[in-house]
Amino acid sequence: MSTLGDLTVAKIDQSGPPKAGEFTYIDISSIDNKLKRIVDSKCLPVTAAPGRAKQRLQPGDVLVSMTRPNLNAVAIVSPDLKGAIGSTGFHVLRAVDGIESRWLLYAVQTHDFVETMSSLVQGALYPAVRPKDIRAFSIEAPPFDEQQQIVAEIEKQFSCLDEAIATLKRVKANLNRYKAAVLKAAVEGELTEEWRKEHPDVEPASKLLEHILAERRAKWIGKGKYKEPSTPDTGTLPTLPEKWTWTNVDQLAEVGTGATPRRGKSQYYTGGHISWVTSSALNREYVDKADEFVTDTALQETNLTLYPPGTLLLAMYGEGRTRGKCSELRIDATTNQAIAAIQCAGKVRDYLKLAIWNQYEDLRRTASGGVQPNLNLSLVRSITIPFPPLIEQQRIVAEVERRLSVIEELQAVVEADLTRADRLRQAILNSAFSGKLVAMGKTPAHSSVSAVVS
């Protein structure tokens, strides 16, 4: 048994970049922690050198991020990065004679290493391990030629695994494209084209729309005089199937939003029993639970509204791909101001949800604003909807649900196999560093990788 300190050079030159000109800088953001590679080194003028730009790197150096070791941001310095300067946020493992650098790279990817380092972090806002923690990690080092054999076998099996993962990701992308195609065919009438030929005598959608508008007008209990909803501009819209009509969210639904209770009154507003939903919850098809709660006082004293089950929630802004996502409430809940709450007649709700799903990418493109574009209530109300007769809507919803259920089953299989692939990667490393990978030749892990590829 040895420690990483026994197997690597004790000190790395900390003299930093040259005195003039430009230099290549590698910091923690330069590493892709999934690929375990340096993917974004930076060319900087010496005059702009960060204070952390100290460590003079050599090809074969293994970089281990000391910050948030659970993320395992590790990589090896390639020959084309000779002379680069590394951040002091890395601990640099430079192999001594008789130690294979790539063997070190795989050693610091093992579950044991990640778990051990994660248990040693210090600091809350900037959790990190110390160089001495990394160097004290115990590991059994085989002879140099066996290290090379282990590396060759790991890379052979990882190559097979990467091929399997790439295939799974292609399947996942194809399923997403098929889902989008199903929704597009649904709202353009293609899914029910034959059905319409067999059912020519249905009530036109224009009549249904008249009923909805009359019902909304009769039930108006808001402030002031009832204001008629806006009508869509159909001048540039495509021709619809017979007995369909164009409408918009404003005609079909009441649209509202929520609020974020003032933090200064958190003792009065937060921690109650009323569900409070934020846009991050809309990545699921249904919202059936909340992670945060507000009080009755907050509901009475702020702009919060308690929305009933069946309300459609549309994310007007949020992180990542959240903006434009639409979900349905299954509980009574309030929302924050990043969500548009769409309350419509139950008989058209399911179809409206599908129609909004179909416009996800369009909604993201039409969002207003510069650095962080957002939707707003006016844009939500103006979303145009191709509107079929009610009985055809029901037929469309049933057919879409049938097809999407098949897609969801296949997506679940793909996600399970991707998770399995991650576990297999660790199984390969575990076999390698317990002395089994080379000794056994073709291990159970290798057989499992072959199964995933199949």
C-alpha positions in Angstrom: 0.0 0.0 0.0 1.1 3.5 -0.8 -0.3 7.0 -0.7 -0.8 9.3 -3.7 1.9 11.4 -2.0 4.3 8.5 -2.3 3.6 8.1 -6.0 3.9 11.8 -7.1 6.3 14.7 -7.0 6.1 16.6 -3.7 6.2 20.1 -5.1 5.1 21.8 -8.4 6.8 25.0 -9.7 4.6 27.9 -8.5 6.4 30.7 -10.3 3.4 31.5 -12.5 3.2 32.8 -16.1 6.1 34.4 -18.0 6.9 38.0 -17.5 5.5 39.2 -20.8 3.3 38.1 -23.7 0.4 35.6 -23.4 0.0 32.2 -21.7 -2.4 29.3 -21.6 -4.5 29.2 -18.4 -6.4 26.2 -17.0 -8.8 26.7 -14.2 -11.6 24.6 -12.7 -14.1 25.8 -15.3 -11.8 24.5 -18.1 -12.6 20.9 -17.1 -15.6 18.9 -18.2 -16.2 16.7 -15.1 -18.3 14.3 -17.2 -15.7 13.7 -19.9 -12.8 14.1 -17.4 -11.0 16.3 -20.0 -9.7 19.9 -20.3 -12.1 21.4 -22.9 -11.8 25.1 -22.4 -8.3 26.4 -21.7 -7.9 30.1 -22.0 -5.3 32.2 -23.7 -4.6 35.3 -21.6 -2.2 38.3 -21.7 0.2 38.2 -18.8 -1.2 41.6 -17.7 -4.6 39.8 -17.1 -3.3 36.9 -15.2 -5.6 35.9 -12.3 -4.0 35.7 -8.8 -4.5 31.9 -8.8 -2.5 31.4 -12.0 0.6 30.0 -10.4 1.2 26.3 -11.2 3.5 25.5 -14.2 2.1 22.3 -15.7 3.7 19.5 -17.8 2.1 16.9 -20.1 0.9 14.0 -18.0 0.1 16.0 -14.9 -3.2 14.9 -13.4 -5.3 17.9 -12.2 -7.6 17.3 -9.2 -10.0 20.1 -8.3 -9.9 20.6 -4.5 -13.3 22.5 -4.6 -16.5 20.4 -4.3 -14.7 17.0 -4.7 -18.1 15.3 -5.1 -18.2 16.7 -8.6 -14.9 15.0 -9.4 -13.4 17.6 -11.8 -10.3 15.8 -12.8 -8.3 15.7 -16.0 -4.8 15.0 -17.5 -2.7 17.6 -19.2 -2.2 16.7 -22.9 1.0 17.3 -24.8 -0.5 20.3 -26.7 -0.9 22.1 -23.3 2.8 21.9 -22.5 3.8 25.0 -20.5 0.2 25.9 -19.5 -0.4 27.5 -16.1 -2.8 25.9 -13.7 -5.0 27.4 -11.0 -4.0 26.9 -7.4 -7.5 25.5 -7.1 -6.1 22.2 -8.4 -3.8 19.8 -6.6 -1.4 18.6 -9.3 -0.4 14.9 -9.3 2.9 14.5 -11.2 3.9 10.9 -11.4 7.3 9.8 -10.2 9.4 7.2 -12.1 7.6 3.9 -12.2 4.1 5.3 -12.1 1.8 5.6 -15.2 0.1 9.1 -15.3 -3.1 7.7 -16.8 -3.3 5.1 -14.0 -3.3 8.0 -11.6 -6.0 9.7 -13.6 -8.3 6.7 -13.3 -7.4 6.2 -9.6 -8.8 9.6 -8.8 -12.1 8.8 -10.5 -12.9 5.8 -8.3 -15.8 5.8 -6.0 -13.4 5.3 -3.0 -11.5 8.4 -3.8 -14.5 10.6 -4.4 -16.2 9.4 -1.3 -13.1 9.8 0.8 -12.5 13.3 -0.4 -16.1 14.3 0.0 -16.0 13.2 3.6 -13.0 15.5 4.3 -14.4 18.8 2.9 -14.0 22.0 4.9 -16.0 25.2 4.6 -19.7 25.7 3.8 -19.7 28.4 1.1 -16.6 27.1 -0.6 -16.3 23.4 0.4 -12.9 22.0 -0.4 -10.3 19.5 0.5 -6.6 20.2 1.2 -3.6 19.0 -0.8 -2.5 16.9 2.2 -5.9 15.1 2.2 -5.4 14.2 -1.5 -1.8 13.1 -1.0 -2.8 11.0 2.1 -5.2 8.8 0.1 -4.1 5.2 0.3 -3.8 3.0 -2.8 -2.2 -0.2 -3.8 0.3 0.4 -6.7 1.1 -2.6 -8.9 4.2 -2.8 -11.0 4.6 -0.3 -13.9 3.9 -2.9 -16.6 0.7 -4.0 -14.9 -0.4 -0.3 -14.5 -0.1 0.0 -18.3 -2.1 -3.2 -18.8 -4.8 -1.9 -16.4 -5.0 1.4 -18.3 -5.2 -0.4 -21.6 -8.1 -2.6 -20.3 -9.9 0.3 -18.7 -9.7 2.3 -22.0 -10.8 -0.6 -24.0 -13.9 -1.1 -21.9 -14.6 2.6 -21.6 -14.5 2.9 -25.3 -17.1 0.2 -25.6 -19.2 1.9 -22.9 -18.9 5.3 -24.6 -20.2 3.7 -27.8 -23.2 2.4 -25.9 -23.9 5.7 -24.2 -23.7 7.5 -27.6 -26.2 5.1 -29.0 -28.6 5.6 -26.1 -28.3 9.4 -26.4 -29.2 9.1 -30.1 -32.2 7.0 -29.2 -33.2 9.6 -26.6 -32.9 12.4 -29.2 -35.0 10.4 -31.7 -37.7 9.9 -29.1 -37.8 13.6 -28.4 -38.1 14.3 -32.1 -40.9 11.8 -32.4 -42.8 13.3 -29.5 -42.5 16.7 -31.1 -43.8 15.2 -34.4 -46.8 13.6 -32.6 -47.8 16.9 -31.0 -47.4 18.8 -34.3 -49.5 16.2 -36.2 -52.1 16.4 -33.4 -52.7 20.2 -33.6 -52.5 20.3 -37.4 -55.2 17.6 -37.7 -53.1 14.9 -39.3 -53.8 12.4 -36.5 -57.6 12.6 -37.0 -57.7 13.1 -40.8 -59.4 9.7 -41.4 -61.6 10.2 -38.4 -63.0 13.5 -39.8 -63.9 11.7 -43.1 -66.0 9.2 -41.1 -67.6 11.9 -38.8 -68.6 14.9 -41.1 -71.6 16.0 -39.0 -69.9 17.3 -35.8 -70.6 20.7 -34.3 -67.9 23.2 -35.6 -65.3 24.5 -33.2 -66.6 28.1 -33.7 -69.8 27.1 -31.9 -67.8 25.6 -29.0 -65.8 28.8 -28.8 -69.0 30.9 -28.6 -70.3 28.7 -25.7 -67.0 29.1 -23.8 -67.0 32.9 -24.3 -70.7 33.2 -23.2 -70.0 31.0 -20.2 -67.1 33.1 -19.1 -69.1 36.3 -19.6 -71.9 35.0 -17.5 -69.7 33.8 -14.7 -67.6 37.0 -14.4 -67.2 38.1 -10.8 -64.0 40.1 -11.1 -63.5 43.8 -10.5 -65.1 46.3 -12.9 -66.9 45.7 -16.1 -66.2 42.4 -18.0 -63.6 42.9 -20.8 -63.9 40.9 -23.9 -60.8 38.8 -24.6 -58.6 39.7 -27.5 -59.0 37.8 -30.8 -56.1 36.3 -32.7 -54.9 37.9 -35.9 -55.4 35.2 -38.4 -54.1 37.0 -41.4 -50.8 35.2 -41.5 -51.9 31.9 -40.0 -52.3 28.7 -42.1 -55.6 27.2 -43.2 -57.1 24.8 -40.7 -59.0 21.5 -41.3 -62.7 21.9 -41.9 -64.7 22.9 -38.8 -61.6 24.0 -36.9 -61.1 27.6 -35.9 -58.3 29.8 -34.6 -58.4 31.0 -31.0 -56.0 32.1 -28.3 -55.3 31.5 -24.7 -57.0 34.8 -23.8 -60.3 33.6 -25.3 -60.1 30.2 -23.7 -58.9 31.0 -20.2 -58.4 33.3 -17.3 -54.6 34.0 -17.0 -53.1 35.1 -13.7 -49.8 34.7 -11.8 -48.4 34.7 -8.3 -45.9 36.5 -6.1 -42.9 35.9 -3.9 -43.7 37.0 -0.3 -41.3 39.6 1.0 -38.4 38.0 2.8 -38.5 40.7 5.5 -41.8 39.2 6.7 -40.7 35.6 6.3 -41.9 34.8 9.9 -45.4 35.8 8.9 -45.5 34.6 5.3 -43.4 31.4 4.9 -43.5 28.0 6.6 -47.3 27.7 6.6 -49.5 24.9 5.1 -50.4 26.4 1.7 -48.4 25.0 -1.2 -46.2 27.5 -3.1 -44.9 26.4 -6.5 -41.9 27.8 -8.4 -41.1 27.2 -12.1 -38.6 24.5 -11.4 -41.6 22.2 -10.6 -42.8 22.5 -14.2 -40.3 20.1 -15.6 -42.8 17.4 -14.7 -46.1 16.8 -16.5 -48.1 17.2 -13.3 -47.4 19.2 -10.1 -48.7 17.1 -7.3 -46.5 18.4 -4.4 -44.7 21.5 -3.4 -41.3 22.0 -1.7 -42.2 25.3 -0.1 -45.2 26.6 1.7 -46.8 30.0 2.7 -49.2 31.0 5.4 -52.8 32.2 5.4 -51.4 35.7 6.2 -49.3 35.7 3.0 -52.4 34.7 1.0 -54.4 37.6 2.5 -51.8 40.3 2.5 -49.9 39.7 -0.8 -50.7 39.2 -4.5 -50.8 35.5 -4.1 -53.7 33.5 -5.5 -54.7 30.0 -4.5 -55.2 28.1 -7.8 -57.3 24.8 -7.9 -56.3 21.4 -9.3 -56.6 21.5 -13.1 -54.9 24.9 -13.5 -52.3 24.8 -16.2 -49.0 26.4 -15.1 -46.7 27.9 -17.8 -43.1 28.9 -16.8 -42.5 32.5 -18.0 -38.9 32.4 -16.9 -36.5 30.0 -15.2 -33.1 28.3 -15.4 -32.0 26.1 -18.2 -34.8 24.8 -20.4 -37.6 25.6 -17.9 -39.0 28.7 -19.7 -42.0 27.6 -21.9 -42.6 24.4 -19.9 -46.3 23.7 -19.2 -47.6 21.5 -16.4 -51.0 20.8 -14.7 -51.7 21.3 -11.0 -53.1 18.3 -9.1 -53.2 20.2 -5.8 -54.4 23.5 -4.5 -51.4 25.8 -4.7 -50.1 29.3 -5.0 -47.2 30.3 -7.4 -44.5 32.8 -7.7 -44.5 35.5 -10.4 -42.4 33.4 -12.8 -45.5 31.3 -13.6 -48.6 32.1 -15.6 -51.6 30.3 -14.2 -54.1 29.3 -16.9 -57.7 28.5 -15.8 -59.9 27.1 -18.5 -63.0 25.0 -18.9 -62.2 21.4 -18.0 -63.6 20.0 -21.3 -60.9 21.8 -23.3 -58.0 21.7 -20.8 -56.3 18.5 -22.0 -56.3 19.6 -25.6 -55.1 23.1 -24.6 -52.2 21.6 -22.7 -51.1 19.6 -25.8 -51.4 22.7 -28.0 -49.1 24.6 -25.6 -46.6 21.7 -25.4 -46.4 21.8 -29.2 -45.4 25.5 -29.0 -42.6 25.0 -26.5 -39.7 25.9 -28.8 -41.7 28.8 -30.4 -42.4 30.2 -26.9 -38.8 30.2 -26.1 -38.0 32.1 -29.3 -40.7 34.7 -28.8 -39.8 35.5 -25.2 -39.0 39.2 -24.8 -35.9 40.8 -23.1 -32.2 40.9 -23.8 -29.7 39.1 -21.5 -32.4 36.9 -19.9 -35.4 36.8 -22.2 -38.8 36.1 -20.5 -42.4 35.5 -21.3 -45.0 37.8 -19.8 -48.8 37.5 -19.3 -49.5 39.5 -22.5 -47.5 37.0 -24.5 -49.1 34.1 -22.8 -52.6 35.4 -23.5 -51.7 35.9 -27.2 -50.6 32.3 -27.8 -52.6 31.2 -30.8 -54.4 27.8 -30.7 -55.7 25.7 -33.6 -59.0 24.7 -32.2 -60.9 21.6 -33.3 -64.5 20.5 -32.4 -64.8 19.2 -28.9 -65.4 15.5 -29.9 -62.3 15.7 -32.2 -60.3 17.2 -29.3 -61.2 14.2 -27.2 -60.1 11.9 -30.0 -56.8 13.8 -30.5 -56.1 13.7 -26.7 -56.7 10.0 -26.5 -54.5 9.2 -29.5 -51.7 11.5 -28.3 -51.8 9.9 -24.8 -51.6 6.5 -26.4 -48.5 7.4 -28.4 -46.8 9.4 -25.7 -47.2 6.5 -23.2 -45.2 4.3 -25.6 -42.5 7.1 -25.9 -42.4 7.5 -22.1 -41.9 3.7 -21.6 -39.0 3.8 -24.1 -37.6 6.9 -22.5 -37.7 5.2 -19.1 -35.7 2.3 -20.5 -33.1 4.6 -22.0 -32.7 6.6 -18.8 -32.3 3.3 -16.8 -29.6 2.1 -19.2 -27.8 5.5 -19.0 -27.9 5.2 -15.2 -26.7 1.6 -15.6 -23.8 2.8 -17.8 -22.7 5.2 -15.1 -22.7 2.3 -12.6 -20.7 0.1 -15.0 -18.1 2.8 -15.3 -17.5 2.6 -11.6 -17.7 -1.2 -11.7 -14.9 -1.2 -14.3 -12.8 1.1 -12.1 -13.5 -0.9 -9.0 -12.4 -4.1 -10.8 -9.3 -2.3 -12.1 -8.1 -1.0 -8.7 -9.0 -4.2 -6.8 -6.6 -6.2 -9.0 -9.3 -8.1 -10.9 -9.6 -6.4 -14.3 -6.3 -7.6 -15.8 -6.3 -10.9 -13.9 -9.7 -11.9 -15.0 -9.4 -10.8 -18.6 -13.0 -10.5 -19.5 -14.8 -9.4 -16.4 -18.5 -9.4 -15.5 -18.3 -5.6 -16.1 -17.1 -6.2 -19.6 -20.0 -8.6 -20.3 -22.4 -6.0 -18.9 -21.0 -3.3 -21.2 -21.5 -5.6 -24.2 -25.1 -6.1 -23.1 -25.7 -2.3 -23.0 -24.3 -1.9 -26.5 -26.6 -4.6 -27.7 
